[in-house]
Amino acid sequence: MANEQRLDLIISGKVQGVGYRYSVKIKADSLGIRGYVKNQRNGSVFVAVQGETTAVEKFVKWCFLGPPAAIVSGVEKFPRAL
C-alpha cells in the first residue's frame, strides 16, 4: 500500500453524453485502477480512483484528454487518505 494513492477527480467541460464514463472504465481497467465514475448534475464527471501511484498519475494525465468527442476544460484533484 505504500506505493498507492487515492484521488477524487472532478472533470469539467463537454464530458457528458460523449462516452466519458465508459472510457474512464476502460482506461482504469487497463491500468489496474479501482474506483467508480458518475455524472454530476452540474455537467461535470466525478471519478474516485485508487491504485499504484504511477498508474494513477498516467490515468490523471489521460483524464485531461478523455475520449475523442470530449472537450475537457479542467481536472480538479483531491487527494484522499487510503
C-alpha positions, -999 to 999 in steps of 0.1 A, spaced: 0 0 0 30 24 4 31 28 -33 -6 35 -38 -27 67 -38 -63 76 -38 -78 106 -55 -112 121 -62 -114 139 -95 -138 164 -110 -136 167 -147 -154 196 -163 -161 206 -199 -181 187 -225 -178 154 -207 -214 141 -205 -231 124 -234 -197 117 -251 -188 83 -237 -165 98 -210 -177 75 -182 -173 44 -204 -139 55 -215 -128 61 -179 -138 25 -170 -118 11 -200 -87 32 -191 -89 24 -154 -92 -13 -161 -62 -12 -185 -41 4 -157 -53 -18 -129 -70 11 -111 -100 6 -88 -128 31 -83 -160 45 -98 -173 73 -120 -206 92 -121 -222 122 -138 -228 152 -117 -259 174 -120 -238 204 -130 -225 187 -161 -191 175 -147 -180 140 -141 -168 127 -107 -142 100 -106 -128 82 -74 -97 62 -81 -72 42 -61 -42 23 -74 -4 22 -78 9 57 -79 24 56 -114 -8 41 -128 -29 68 -111 -6 96 -125 -10 81 -160 -47 80 -155 -50 116 -144 -30 127 -175 -54 107 -197 -84 124 -180 -73 158 -194 -78 142 -229 -107 118 -224 -124 101 -254 -123 118 -288 -157 135 -285 -149 151 -251 -137 186 -246 -121 187 -212 -118 222 -197 -104 212 -163 -95 184 -140 -96 191 -102 -77 166 -80 -85 160 -44 -61 136 -26 -78 112 -1 -64 90 27 -60 53 19 
